[in-house]
């Protein structure tokens, strides 16, 4: 059984999010939650809530079906680019430079250990 959670339009850079996500892919859910809780980056907080949501989705979907909660692992974390906010910053001599404030679409997929 697989469960997933999706967060779209998150105001965090996809590149920074992928760096944090790479640390927890393949871990058990409880271990991943502990790692994310003590990681001092902004994407870690977003991923923490998303893993919790996917875990809640897994327990809700499994009503009536035997679910080994200790065997749940993070199968995959997909981080895609969302739309960029385009802003301008004033510079010297009346010029302006572009600033791209990037957003992310993040998907967390959990699976039981035997189903990879």
N, C-alpha and C positions, 0 to 999 in steps of 0.2 A: 504494500500500500504506500502511496505517495501523498504528501500534503504540501501545499505551497501557499505562500503569502506574497503579495505584490505591493510595492510602494512606488507611486509615480510622482514625478515632478518634485523630487526631494532636492532641496537647495544645498547640494554638496557636489563637489567635483567627482566625475566618474573615475578618474585616475586615482585619486586618493581613496575612494571607496574600494576599488579593486585591490589596493595594497592591504587594506584591513581584512577584506573578504578572503583573500588568499590564505590568511593565517588560520581560519576556522573551517575551511572546506574539508570534509572527511571526518570531522570530530563528532563525538557523541554530543547530543544537545546540551546536557548539563555542563560538560567541559567547555563547550563553545560559549555558553552563557557566562561562565566564570571568566573566560579570557576576554570577552567583549566588555564585561562589567568593569574590568580594571585596565582597559586600553584607553589612553587619554586623548583620543582623536574624536572629532565630531562624527565621522561616519560610523564609529563603533556604537554610539548611542542609537543611531538610526537602525543599524543592523541588529542590535540587541532587541529592540522592540519588534523588529520584523521576524526574528527567530522565535520570539515568544508567541507572536501571532500564528506562525506556521505550526508551532507545537500545539497551540490551542485548537487550530483547525484539524490537526491530526487526531487529537483526542475526541473532538466532536464528530468527525467522520467515522470513527471506529466504534460508535455506539452499537452494541449488539455483535460486534466482531472482536475477536481476541487481538489486542494490541500490546506488544511488548515495548513499553515505554523506554526501557533501558537500552533497547536495540535501535532506537531512532538515531540516525546520523544525518548530518547535513550533506546531502548528495551533491548539491550544486548551488552556487550563488551566481546569478547572472546580473551584471551591471551594464546597462546600456545608456547612451547619451540621451538626455532629454533636450528640450529647447533651451537655447542660451538667451539670457537677458542681455541686451545690448545697451551699454551706457557709454557716456563720454566723460573724460577727465580733462579739465582745463590745463593747458601747459603754457610755457613761456611764449611771448610774442604773439598772443592771440590764437595760438594753435590749440587743437584738441586731439587726444588720442582715444582710440576705442578701448573699451573694457568689456570682456565677455564674462558674465557671471553664469557659470555652467550649472545645469541641473542633471539629475540622474533618475532613471527608472530601474528599480532594484527588484529582483525576484529571488526568493529563497525556496528551495525544494528540499523537503525532508523525505527520507525513505528508511524502511527497516533494513537492518544489516544484511539479511539474506537476499534482498531484492535490488541488486545493483546492476 
